[in-house]
Amino acid sequence: MQNKSAFAFFDELIGSKEAIYETAGSLRGGKIIWMMSRLAGHIGWADDPIEQWLVLSNAHYGGKQVSTMATPV
């Protein structure tokens, strides 16, 4: 899948103000492309808030599919 198509999901979240782009990069000489986005709001308690993040990765070597992972911090 092309990166533009794979990351369209994130573009919708950003456009709706539900998330903001934080960082992106590549691994293994461009064989894996990834993007990280922080979701609006927090979960947890006021004195110990937990941020919600999404990571989306797209591989270009035939061994992995597009994947999205939630990563609370």
Order of alpha helices (4+ residues) and beta strands (2+ residues): alpha-alpha-beta-beta-beta-beta
